[in-house]
């Protein structure tokens, strides 16, 4: 892992819909000589606009916010300002939230029970282009991968269309997005997804996505999610 001592403070934008949490984070970071808070945002729309105007080095992004949520905000920022690093800071450690955030372009995923030292270190790591995961988040991902790896799976049993649907699921597409992409009905997509899960002996779309990633059918960093 590359560690760099910043020659100037890392410029940070804090996006969180809870004012007390947001201001607490800002107060904490104000005590760090190598970090400077340049702006605050209370929802995803404001985060996107502040990122556009302020061009911070790092955005601390909450995932659950009113209006535009953190996931959509990440997608917008990465699309229009790819040089900005995104560090998720949230209370939620579900794989269903972690994978889409990483796929959308977040370099780090931290939980709000992290220590101040862990937060500051994660900001610097992400600023340097390194990925960082909260230990609980890493355990969740490993548990899901282990569970999916234990199944009797063989992608060769899938039809060509089912394999295509599996790849799109792994790339973060919803059933509606897949239907639009393949010019088929959502009902047909649901049938294909059900067949994929049954043939691979998987219990959820998340496990299917992890299977596709493990088999090399898709990548966390494929930039193929549908346009908003």
Rosetta blueprint (number, residue, H / E / L):
1 X L
2 X L
3 X L
4 X L
5 X L
6 X L
7 X L
8 X L
9 X L
10 X E
11 X E
12 X E
13 X E
14 X E
15 X E
16 X L
17 X L
18 X L
19 X H
20 X H
21 X H
22 X H
23 X H
24 X H
25 X H
26 X H
27 X H
28 X H
29 X H
30 X L
31 X L
32 X L
33 X L
34 X L
35 X E
36 X E
37 X E
38 X E
39 X E
40 X E
41 X E
42 X L
43 X L
44 X H
45 X H
46 X H
47 X H
48 X H
49 X H
50 X H
51 X H
52 X H
53 X H
54 X H
55 X L
56 X L
57 X L
58 X E
59 X E
60 X E
61 X E
62 X L
63 X L
64 X L
65 X L
66 X L
67 X L
68 X L
69 X L
70 X H
71 X H
72 X H
73 X H
74 X H
75 X H
76 X H
77 X H
78 X H
79 X H
80 X H
81 X L
82 X L
83 X L
84 X L
85 X E
86 X E
87 X E
88 X E
89 X E
90 X E
91 X L
92 X L
93 X L
94 X L
95 X H
96 X H
97 X H
98 X H
99 X H
100 X H
101 X H
102 X H
103 X H
104 X H
105 X L
106 X L
107 X L
108 X E
109 X E
110 X E
111 X E
112 X L
113 X L
114 X L
115 X L
116 X H
117 X H
118 X H
119 X H
120 X H
121 X H
122 X H
123 X H
124 X H
125 X H
126 X H
127 X H
128 X L
129 X L
130 X L
131 X L
132 X E
133 X E
134 X L
135 X H
136 X H
137 X H
138 X H
139 X H
140 X H
141 X H
142 X H
143 X H
144 X H
145 X H
146 X H
147 X H
148 X H
149 X H
150 X L
151 X L
152 X L
153 X L
154 X L
155 X H
156 X H
157 X H
158 X L
159 X L
160 X H
161 X H
162 X H
163 X H
164 X H
165 X H
166 X H
167 X H
168 X H
169 X H
170 X H
171 X L
172 X L
173 X L
174 X L
175 X H
176 X H
177 X H
178 X H
179 X H
180 X H
181 X H
182 X H
183 X L
184 X L
185 X L
186 X H
187 X H
188 X H
189 X H
190 X H
191 X H
192 X H
193 X H
194 X H
195 X H
196 X H
197 X H
198 X H
199 X H
200 X H
201 X L
202 X L
203 X L
204 X L
205 X H
206 X H
207 X H
208 X H
209 X H
210 X H
211 X H
212 X H
213 X H
214 X H
215 X L
216 X L
217 X L
218 X L
219 X L
220 X L
221 X L
222 X L
223 X L
224 X L
225 X L
226 X L
227 X L
228 X L
